[in-house]
């Protein structure tokens, strides 16, 4: 503590205001270091022997530390020195409750209610004592008095509602939490604890509505009028940089978690496409005799880009439904969930693409200037993947049965994309129609770069890029328009 030098006059008059020093023992109390807090109050009692707080708070610190006899010694002095102070009775009742001397506690509290009916702690301690004696009706009456005593404070209202939570009277708890919300709409417990009570009653829809209302306001539940006029919420993720940083961080965390769960760790990123290639190579290269020369290269240059697209769509298709808890409790924009799935799948493909380039090179297909065409091809596939994945993810919350059709649709698309056969083997009349499939066209571009060692059709590639980019903008605008619709849809 800061040292002070006193000269003439009464030393008590020379001391600083006691409030300047009271934070010292209070800091220890906040850390639950009760013995330290009690010793600090003892120091302050020497400096401020006539200040009630040094005695009462010291006694409370001793009680919390389990030093009940020391607390009793202080309270005996308090009852003599400060007989008209409400804490003389309240803290004495608290000590009696610590010692389970309920009759003595009731006696102190009865006098406190008679003399200090305007003191909130009188009613709260009375309610606590009644509850511990299984007199719930009396505890209810005391909490009612506490709420009328200080209607501007949230504490008695919250503790009143918690009484019904502890006694598992869920319906009455919901009523009390509704009152908390009416008087103190910014108190989170009014919504979250009410949601807990609703869950106990087997009403998950009601619980989600409470959480949703807390996050977005009551207008979000209005199904007749779209919530376009809702006030904009101050959200750290509205900034583009923070939004992208969150996507990156969440995707990286998911990948790290996935790797830590597997024995082979990052090895699965390489092993999985090799296993797919082995299956297709055996079936189409040997059993069906459709392979031909350099079939492994042909197969890999189609399989790896396809797996990037397929995994992105698969991981993002149900992402909004999977992320509903975060959407309801944290208020994240719905578009973030499919984008995380896409980025996660894309990050896994980066080393695979690098190994593909090395493998093609090792087979005698040397890199040249035509390899620079890989950049626009990859960009176009990225835009196409984002637009397709986000579209599927956007539709599924409205038609959840489509979740079962996504794997079938991807399998059908795989057979129509020429992953394990050359599109030039089909009838010339159908080749142009076949290449209208954007995945088939992209696989053709990859193979022209890696195997034919030529630059693909950049004009058609540009058209697909512009179309995919426009589709990305439209679907992201749709997500923005539906931001307050999705939370209501996912809770149904």
C-alpha positions as CSV (number, residue, x, y, z in Angstrom):
1,X,0.0,0.0,0.0
2,X,1.0,3.6,-0.6
3,X,2.7,5.1,2.5
4,X,1.4,8.4,3.9
5,X,3.0,10.8,6.4
6,X,0.8,12.5,8.9
7,X,1.6,15.6,10.9
8,X,-0.4,17.7,13.3
9,X,-4.1,17.1,13.8
10,X,-6.3,14.1,14.0
11,X,-4.7,11.3,11.9
12,X,-8.1,10.1,10.8
13,X,-8.7,13.5,9.2
14,X,-5.4,13.2,7.3
15,X,-6.3,9.8,5.7
16,X,-7.4,9.6,2.1
17,X,-11.0,8.7,1.5
18,X,-11.6,5.0,2.4
19,X,-13.0,4.2,-1.1
20,X,-9.5,4.9,-2.5
21,X,-8.2,1.8,-0.6
22,X,-11.2,-0.5,-0.6
23,X,-10.4,-1.8,-4.0
24,X,-7.3,-3.4,-2.5
25,X,-9.2,-6.2,-0.5
26,X,-11.9,-6.3,-3.1
27,X,-9.4,-7.3,-5.8
28,X,-8.5,-10.3,-3.7
29,X,-12.2,-11.1,-3.2
30,X,-12.8,-11.1,-7.0
31,X,-10.0,-13.7,-7.3
32,X,-11.7,-15.7,-4.5
33,X,-8.6,-15.3,-2.4
34,X,-10.7,-14.9,0.7
35,X,-8.0,-15.2,3.4
36,X,-5.9,-12.6,1.7
37,X,-9.0,-10.4,1.4
38,X,-9.7,-10.8,5.1
39,X,-6.1,-9.9,6.0
40,X,-6.4,-6.7,3.9
41,X,-9.6,-5.7,5.5
42,X,-7.9,-6.2,8.9
43,X,-5.2,-3.7,7.8
44,X,-7.9,-1.2,6.8
45,X,-9.7,-1.6,10.1
46,X,-6.7,-0.2,11.8
47,X,-6.8,2.9,9.5
48,X,-10.6,3.2,9.5
49,X,-11.9,1.7,12.7
50,X,-15.2,3.6,12.5
51,X,-16.0,2.6,8.9
52,X,-18.7,-0.2,8.9
53,X,-17.4,-1.7,5.6
54,X,-14.0,-2.7,7.1
55,X,-15.9,-4.8,9.7
56,X,-18.7,-6.2,7.7
57,X,-16.7,-7.0,4.6
58,X,-13.9,-8.5,6.7
59,X,-16.5,-10.8,8.4
60,X,-17.8,-11.8,5.0
61,X,-14.3,-12.6,3.8
62,X,-13.8,-14.8,6.9
63,X,-17.1,-16.6,6.2
64,X,-16.1,-17.3,2.6
65,X,-12.8,-18.6,3.8
66,X,-14.5,-20.9,6.3
67,X,-13.2,-19.1,9.3
68,X,-16.5,-18.8,11.0
69,X,-15.2,-18.1,14.5
70,X,-13.3,-15.1,13.3
71,X,-16.3,-13.9,11.4
72,X,-18.4,-14.2,14.6
73,X,-15.9,-12.1,16.6
74,X,-16.2,-9.3,14.1
75,X,-20.0,-9.5,13.9
76,X,-20.3,-9.3,17.7
77,X,-18.5,-6.0,17.6
78,X,-20.6,-4.9,14.6
79,X,-23.9,-5.5,16.5
80,X,-22.6,-3.4,19.4
81,X,-20.9,-0.7,17.3
82,X,-23.4,-0.4,14.5
83,X,-26.7,-1.6,15.9
84,X,-28.8,0.3,13.4
85,X,-26.9,-0.8,10.3
86,X,-28.8,-3.4,8.2
87,X,-25.7,-5.5,7.7
88,X,-25.5,-6.2,11.4
89,X,-28.6,-8.4,11.0
90,X,-28.0,-9.5,7.4
91,X,-24.4,-10.8,7.9
92,X,-25.3,-12.3,11.3
93,X,-28.1,-14.3,9.5
94,X,-25.6,-15.3,6.8
95,X,-23.2,-16.6,9.4
96,X,-26.1,-18.5,11.1
97,X,-26.9,-20.1,7.7
98,X,-23.3,-21.1,7.2
99,X,-23.6,-22.9,10.6
100,X,-27.0,-24.3,9.7
101,X,-28.5,-22.6,12.7
102,X,-31.7,-21.9,10.8
103,X,-33.8,-20.7,13.7
104,X,-31.2,-18.1,14.6
105,X,-31.0,-17.0,10.9
106,X,-34.8,-16.6,10.7
107,X,-34.8,-14.5,13.8
108,X,-32.1,-12.1,12.5
109,X,-33.9,-11.9,9.1
110,X,-37.3,-11.3,10.7
111,X,-35.9,-8.3,12.5
112,X,-34.2,-7.1,9.4
113,X,-37.4,-7.2,7.4
114,X,-39.1,-5.3,10.1
115,X,-36.5,-2.6,10.4
116,X,-35.0,-2.5,6.9
117,X,-37.7,-3.4,4.5
118,X,-36.2,-1.1,1.9
119,X,-32.9,-3.1,1.8
120,X,-32.7,-5.5,-1.1
121,X,-30.3,-7.9,0.6
122,X,-32.7,-8.4,3.4
123,X,-35.3,-9.9,1.1
124,X,-32.7,-11.9,-1.0
125,X,-31.2,-13.5,2.1
126,X,-34.7,-14.2,3.5
127,X,-35.6,-16.0,0.2
128,X,-32.3,-18.0,0.3
129,X,-33.0,-19.0,3.9
130,X,-36.5,-20.1,3.1
131,X,-35.4,-22.1,0.0
132,X,-32.8,-23.9,2.0
133,X,-35.5,-24.9,4.5
134,X,-37.6,-26.2,1.6
135,X,-40.2,-23.5,2.1
136,X,-40.5,-22.5,-1.6
137,X,-43.8,-20.6,-1.2
138,X,-42.2,-18.3,1.4
139,X,-39.1,-17.9,-0.8
140,X,-41.4,-16.9,-3.7
141,X,-43.1,-14.3,-1.4
142,X,-39.7,-12.9,-0.4
143,X,-38.5,-12.7,-4.0
144,X,-41.7,-10.8,-4.9
145,X,-40.9,-8.3,-2.2
146,X,-37.3,-8.0,-3.4
147,X,-38.6,-7.2,-6.9
148,X,-40.9,-4.5,-5.6
149,X,-38.2,-3.2,-3.3
150,X,-35.8,-2.4,-6.2
151,X,-37.7,-2.6,-9.5
152,X,-34.8,-1.0,-11.4
153,X,-32.3,-3.7,-10.5
154,X,-32.2,-7.0,-12.5
155,X,-30.7,-9.1,-9.7
156,X,-33.9,-9.9,-7.8
157,X,-35.8,-10.7,-11.0
158,X,-33.1,-13.0,-12.2
159,X,-32.7,-14.8,-8.8
160,X,-36.5,-15.2,-8.7
161,X,-36.5,-16.9,-12.0
162,X,-33.5,-19.1,-11.0
163,X,-35.5,-20.3,-8.0
164,X,-37.9,-22.0,-10.3
165,X,-35.1,-23.4,-12.4
166,X,-33.5,-25.0,-9.4
167,X,-36.8,-26.4,-8.3
168,X,-37.5,-27.6,-11.9
169,X,-40.8,-25.7,-12.1
170,X,-40.2,-25.0,-15.8
171,X,-43.5,-23.4,-16.7
172,X,-43.2,-20.9,-13.9
173,X,-39.6,-20.3,-14.8
174,X,-40.6,-19.3,-18.3
175,X,-43.1,-16.8,-16.9
176,X,-40.4,-15.2,-14.7
177,X,-37.9,-15.1,-17.5
178,X,-40.5,-13.4,-19.7
179,X,-40.8,-10.7,-17.0
180,X,-37.0,-10.4,-17.0
181,X,-37.1,-9.8,-20.7
182,X,-39.9,-7.2,-20.4
183,X,-38.0,-5.2,-17.8
184,X,-34.4,-5.8,-18.9
185,X,-34.4,-6.7,-22.6
186,X,-30.6,-6.5,-22.8
187,X,-30.0,-9.2,-20.2
188,X,-28.9,-12.3,-22.0
189,X,-30.1,-14.7,-19.3
190,X,-33.7,-13.7,-20.0
191,X,-33.4,-15.5,-23.4
192,X,-30.8,-18.2,-22.8
193,X,-32.1,-19.5,-19.5
194,X,-35.6,-19.4,-20.9
195,X,-34.4,-21.5,-23.8
196,X,-33.0,-23.9,-21.3
197,X,-36.4,-24.2,-19.6
198,X,-38.1,-24.7,-22.9
199,X,-35.7,-27.6,-23.7
200,X,-36.5,-29.2,-20.4
201,X,-40.2,-29.0,-21.4
202,X,-39.4,-30.7,-24.7
203,X,-40.0,-27.6,-26.8
204,X,-36.9,-27.2,-29.0
205,X,-38.7,-24.9,-31.4
206,X,-39.5,-22.5,-28.7
207,X,-35.9,-22.6,-27.4
208,X,-34.6,-21.7,-30.8
209,X,-37.0,-18.9,-31.2
210,X,-35.9,-17.4,-27.9
211,X,-32.2,-17.6,-29.0
212,X,-33.1,-16.2,-32.4
213,X,-35.1,-13.3,-30.9
214,X,-32.1,-12.4,-28.7
215,X,-29.8,-12.4,-31.6
216,X,-31.9,-10.6,-34.3
217,X,-34.8,-9.0,-32.5
218,X,-38.5,-9.9,-32.5
219,X,-39.0,-8.9,-36.1
220,X,-37.1,-11.9,-37.3
221,X,-40.0,-14.1,-36.2
222,X,-42.5,-12.2,-38.3
223,X,-43.3,-14.4,-41.3
224,X,-45.7,-12.0,-42.9
225,X,-43.2,-9.1,-43.5
226,X,-39.6,-9.7,-44.6
227,X,-37.1,-8.4,-42.1
228,X,-35.4,-6.1,-44.6
229,X,-36.1,-3.1,-42.4
230,X,-34.3,-4.6,-39.4
231,X,-31.6,-2.3,-38.0
232,X,-28.2,-3.2,-39.2
233,X,-26.2,-5.0,-36.5
234,X,-22.7,-4.0,-35.5
235,X,-20.8,-7.2,-36.4
236,X,-17.1,-7.7,-36.6
237,X,-17.6,-10.0,-39.6
238,X,-19.2,-7.4,-41.9
239,X,-15.8,-6.0,-42.8
240,X,-14.5,-8.0,-45.8
241,X,-11.0,-8.5,-44.5
242,X,-12.3,-9.9,-41.2
243,X,-14.9,-12.0,-43.0
244,X,-12.2,-13.6,-45.2
245,X,-9.9,-14.1,-42.2
246,X,-12.6,-15.9,-40.3
247,X,-13.2,-18.2,-43.3
248,X,-9.5,-19.0,-43.5
249,X,-9.1,-19.5,-39.8
250,X,-12.1,-21.8,-39.5
251,X,-11.1,-23.9,-42.5
252,X,-7.5,-24.3,-41.2
253,X,-8.8,-25.3,-37.8
254,X,-11.1,-27.9,-39.3
255,X,-8.2,-29.3,-41.3
256,X,-6.0,-29.5,-38.3
257,X,-8.7,-31.2,-36.3
258,X,-9.2,-33.7,-39.1
259,X,-5.5,-34.4,-39.4
260,X,-5.1,-35.0,-35.7
261,X,-7.9,-37.6,-35.7
262,X,-6.2,-39.7,-38.4
263,X,-3.3,-42.0,-37.9
264,X,-1.9,-41.2,-41.4
265,X,-2.3,-37.5,-40.8
266,X,-1.6,-35.6,-44.1
267,X,-0.9,-38.8,-45.8
268,X,-4.6,-39.3,-46.5
269,X,-4.6,-36.2,-48.8
270,X,-2.4,-38.1,-51.2
271,X,-3.5,-41.6,-50.5
272,X,-7.2,-40.9,-51.2
273,X,-6.9,-39.8,-54.8
274,X,-4.4,-42.6,-55.4
275,X,-6.9,-45.2,-54.1
276,X,-9.6,-43.7,-56.4
277,X,-7.2,-43.9,-59.3
278,X,-6.3,-47.5,-58.5
279,X,-10.0,-48.5,-58.5
280,X,-10.7,-46.7,-61.8
281,X,-7.5,-48.0,-63.4
282,X,-8.3,-51.6,-62.5
283,X,-11.9,-51.3,-63.7
284,X,-11.5,-49.3,-66.9
285,X,-7.9,-50.0,-67.7
286,X,-7.8,-53.7,-67.2
287,X,-11.3,-55.2,-66.7
288,X,-13.0,-53.1,-69.4
289,X,-9.8,-52.7,-71.6
290,X,-10.6,-48.9,-72.0
291,X,-7.3,-47.6,-70.7
292,X,-4.8,-47.2,-73.6
293,X,-1.4,-45.6,-73.5
294,X,-0.5,-43.3,-70.6
295,X,-3.8,-44.1,-68.9
296,X,-2.5,-43.3,-65.4
297,X,-1.7,-39.7,-66.5
298,X,-5.0,-39.4,-68.3
299,X,-6.9,-40.7,-65.3
300,X,-5.1,-38.4,-62.8
301,X,-5.5,-35.3,-64.8
302,X,-9.3,-35.8,-64.8
303,X,-9.7,-37.4,-61.3
304,X,-7.8,-34.8,-59.2
305,X,-9.7,-31.7,-60.6
306,X,-13.0,-33.6,-60.3
307,X,-12.3,-34.6,-56.6
308,X,-11.7,-30.9,-55.9
309,X,-15.1,-30.0,-57.3
310,X,-16.8,-33.1,-55.8
311,X,-15.4,-32.6,-52.3
312,X,-16.3,-28.9,-52.3
313,X,-19.9,-29.5,-53.2
314,X,-20.2,-32.4,-50.8
315,X,-18.7,-30.6,-47.8
316,X,-20.7,-27.4,-48.4
317,X,-24.1,-28.8,-49.4
318,X,-25.5,-29.2,-45.8
319,X,-23.2,-26.6,-44.2
320,X,-25.9,-24.1,-43.4
321,X,-27.9,-26.7,-41.5
322,X,-24.8,-28.0,-39.8
323,X,-23.8,-24.5,-38.7
324,X,-27.2,-23.5,-37.4
325,X,-26.1,-23.3,-33.8
326,X,-23.4,-20.8,-34.6
327,X,-25.8,-18.9,-36.8
328,X,-28.4,-18.6,-34.1
329,X,-26.1,-17.9,-31.1
330,X,-23.3,-15.9,-32.7
331,X,-25.1,-14.4,-35.7
332,X,-22.7,-15.4,-38.4
333,X,-23.8,-14.7,-42.0
334,X,-25.0,-17.9,-43.6
335,X,-22.7,-17.5,-46.6
336,X,-19.7,-18.2,-44.5
337,X,-20.5,-21.9,-44.0
338,X,-20.4,-23.1,-47.6
339,X,-17.3,-20.9,-48.2
340,X,-15.5,-22.6,-45.3
341,X,-16.3,-26.0,-46.8
342,X,-15.0,-24.9,-50.3
343,X,-11.8,-23.4,-48.9
344,X,-11.2,-26.5,-46.8
345,X,-11.5,-28.8,-49.8
346,X,-9.4,-26.5,-51.9
347,X,-6.6,-26.4,-49.3
348,X,-6.4,-30.2,-49.4
349,X,-6.0,-30.1,-53.2
350,X,-3.1,-27.7,-53.3
351,X,-0.4,-30.3,-52.5
352,X,-2.2,-32.8,-54.7
353,X,-2.1,-30.5,-57.7
354,X,1.6,-29.9,-57.0
355,X,2.3,-33.7,-57.0
356,X,0.3,-34.1,-60.2
357,X,2.6,-31.5,-61.9
358,X,5.6,-33.4,-60.7
359,X,4.2,-36.8,-61.8
360,X,3.3,-35.5,-65.3
361,X,6.8,-34.0,-65.6
362,X,8.4,-37.3,-64.5
363,X,6.6,-39.1,-67.3
364,X,8.2,-37.0,-70.0
365,X,5.7,-34.2,-70.4
366,X,8.0,-31.3,-69.8
367,X,6.5,-28.0,-68.6
368,X,6.5,-25.1,-71.1
369,X,4.8,-21.8,-71.7
370,X,1.5,-23.6,-72.2
371,X,1.5,-24.5,-68.5
372,X,0.8,-20.8,-67.7
373,X,-2.7,-21.6,-69.0
374,X,-3.2,-23.6,-65.8
375,X,-3.8,-20.3,-64.0
376,X,-7.0,-19.2,-65.8
377,X,-8.2,-22.8,-65.8
378,X,-7.9,-23.0,-62.1
379,X,-9.5,-19.6,-61.6
380,X,-12.5,-20.6,-63.7
381,X,-12.8,-23.9,-61.8
382,X,-12.7,-21.9,-58.5
383,X,-15.5,-19.6,-59.6
384,X,-17.5,-22.5,-61.0
385,X,-17.0,-24.5,-57.7
386,X,-18.1,-21.5,-55.6
387,X,-21.2,-20.7,-57.6
388,X,-22.3,-24.4,-57.8
389,X,-21.5,-25.3,-54.2
390,X,-23.1,-22.1,-52.7
391,X,-26.2,-22.6,-54.9
392,X,-26.7,-26.1,-53.6
393,X,-26.1,-25.0,-50.0
394,X,-28.5,-22.2,-50.4
395,X,-31.4,-24.4,-51.7
396,X,-31.1,-27.3,-49.2
397,X,-32.4,-25.5,-46.1
398,X,-35.6,-24.9,-48.0
399,X,-35.8,-28.4,-49.4
400,X,-33.9,-30.7,-47.1
401,X,-34.7,-33.9,-49.0
402,X,-32.3,-32.7,-51.7
403,X,-29.5,-33.7,-49.3
404,X,-30.1,-37.3,-50.3
405,X,-29.9,-36.4,-54.0
406,X,-26.5,-34.6,-53.9
407,X,-24.4,-37.8,-53.9
408,X,-26.5,-39.3,-56.7
409,X,-26.3,-36.1,-58.7
410,X,-22.5,-35.9,-58.3
411,X,-22.1,-39.5,-59.4
412,X,-24.2,-38.8,-62.5
413,X,-22.1,-35.7,-63.2
414,X,-18.9,-37.7,-62.8
415,X,-19.9,-40.2,-65.5
416,X,-20.9,-37.3,-67.8
417,X,-17.6,-35.5,-67.4
418,X,-15.1,-37.9,-69.0
419,X,-12.9,-38.6,-66.0
420,X,-12.0,-42.1,-67.1
421,X,-12.7,-42.0,-70.8
422,X,-11.8,-39.6,-73.7
423,X,-14.7,-37.5,-74.9
424,X,-13.3,-38.0,-78.5
425,X,-14.3,-41.7,-78.3
426,X,-18.0,-40.8,-78.3
427,X,-19.9,-39.9,-81.5
428,X,-18.8,-36.6,-83.1
429,X,-22.5,-35.5,-83.1
430,X,-22.5,-35.6,-79.3
431,X,-19.1,-34.1,-78.6
432,X,-20.2,-30.5,-78.7
433,X,-23.2,-31.2,-76.5
434,X,-20.9,-33.2,-74.1
435,X,-18.5,-30.2,-73.7
436,X,-21.4,-28.0,-72.7
437,X,-20.9,-29.7,-69.3
438,X,-18.5,-27.2,-67.7
439,X,-16.7,-29.9,-65.7
440,X,-16.1,-31.9,-68.9
441,X,-14.8,-28.7,-70.6
442,X,-12.4,-28.0,-67.7
443,X,-11.1,-31.6,-67.7
444,X,-10.5,-31.2,-71.5
445,X,-8.4,-28.0,-70.7
446,X,-6.3,-29.8,-68.1
447,X,-5.5,-32.7,-70.4
448,X,-4.7,-30.4,-73.3
449,X,-2.2,-28.6,-71.1
450,X,-0.6,-31.7,-69.5
451,X,-0.9,-34.3,-72.2
452,X,-1.4,-32.6,-75.6
453,X,0.9,-29.8,-74.4
454,X,-1.2,-27.1,-76.1
455,X,-3.0,-24.0,-74.9
456,X,-6.8,-24.8,-74.5
457,X,-9.6,-22.8,-75.9
458,X,-9.2,-19.5,-74.0
459,X,-12.2,-17.9,-75.6
460,X,-14.6,-20.5,-74.3
461,X,-12.7,-20.6,-71.0
462,X,-13.3,-16.8,-70.7
463,X,-17.0,-17.2,-71.3
464,X,-17.3,-19.9,-68.6
465,X,-15.3,-17.7,-66.3
466,X,-17.5,-14.7,-66.8
467,X,-20.6,-16.8,-66.4
468,X,-19.3,-18.4,-63.2
469,X,-18.2,-15.0,-61.8
470,X,-21.6,-13.5,-62.5
471,X,-23.3,-16.6,-60.8
472,X,-21.0,-16.1,-57.8
473,X,-22.1,-12.5,-57.4
474,X,-25.8,-13.4,-57.8
475,X,-25.7,-16.2,-55.3
476,X,-23.8,-14.1,-52.7
477,X,-26.3,-11.3,-53.1
478,X,-29.0,-13.9,-52.6
479,X,-27.3,-14.9,-49.3
480,X,-27.3,-11.3,-48.2
481,X,-31.0,-10.9,-49.0
482,X,-31.8,-14.1,-47.2
483,X,-29.6,-13.4,-44.2
484,X,-32.5,-13.0,-41.8
485,X,-34.5,-15.7,-43.5
486,X,-32.1,-18.6,-42.9
487,X,-32.1,-18.4,-39.1
488,X,-35.9,-18.7,-39.2
489,X,-35.8,-21.6,-41.7
490,X,-33.2,-23.7,-39.9
491,X,-35.1,-23.6,-36.6
492,X,-38.2,-25.1,-38.2
